[in-house]
Amino acid sequence: MQITSQTGMLGLIGHPVAHSKSPDMMNCACRELGLPFVYLAFDIDPQELGQAVEGMKALKFRGFNVTIPHKVAVMDYLDELDESAKEIGAVNTVVENSGKWVGHNTDGIGYLRSLTEEIAVQLDQQRVVMLGAGGAARAVGFALATAGVERITVANRTLAKAEQLANHLAKWVKTEAIKLDEAQSHIAKATLLINTTSVGMHPNTDQLPIPADWLHAKLIVSDLIYHPRETDLLAAAKALGAKTHNGMGMLVHQAAEAFTLWMGQRPPVQQMKKVLEAALTASD
Ligand code: NAP
């Protein structure tokens, strides 16, 4: 793609961002659709967040993504939040709309699209146990709760955070909060187990968030981690004959949803997946 004086700007702000595969996916989508945009990653110190956002506004970015640690703090610099950002309490996508800068959160819908694309799942029959109660859990929990799952049990190392999230999700669905080490009997009755903790993520790949013998063959086991593509949790579930789902699809679909908000058209998701796979393999 030729960069000219007409080329539009998209980007990512985070700290750090050097590991991010978003530029690979987003620039692939722009190229494939022949859209004259470039997407760059910017490492922004927390104390410079406001200046960075004002700079992007002045430079007339079409929009930008936001990652850790700016997903909450960026809200102070935006004009509006959509429902997803308000309910999740964090922003991962900002869109310029008639001069207003609007915060969205596409993590939850990205997760849901990935899950339903990869696994034939009847959402309204799912008894969900979600391990973890951090930012990713808030997004996934909101998406599942508003999609109408039967029940969500939030199991977290820190009980107070599980209680806070379960109370919030109770607006839409039956919920309960438990400590992570009390999850065994709940998992025995569950249909969908989701690991939203960072346990098992590179470089600590030999760790599991729960003992492997708490898993069973009737579960769908979903892990938000994508590095490695198959965590030890997913490997143990697969060995039992359970259906498994990893975090790659969520990463692609949250990006695809952000792209659609900026461009008003769906990007080529399969091409983005191929590019992501290649980028992850290159950094393994
Ligand atoms: P976060 O807000 O920091 O939350 C981390 C969660 O993990 C908390 O519930 C924390 O429990 C729990 N945890 C951390 N270390 C633990 C340990 N040793 N034992 C038990 N629990 C532990 O992080 P996040 O943004 O939600 O991200 C969580 C994971 O999701 C990461 O692996 C991230 O890469 C992944 N993720 C994937 C995608 C995707 O697109 N696939 C998107 C977002 C996030 P406490 O509350 O007790 O600290």
Residues whose N, C-alpha, C, O or C-beta is under 5 A from the ligand:
A	BS01	NAP	G132 A133 G134 G135 A136 A137 N156 R157 T158 K161 T196 T197 S198 V199 M201 L224 I225 Y226 G247 M248 M250 L251
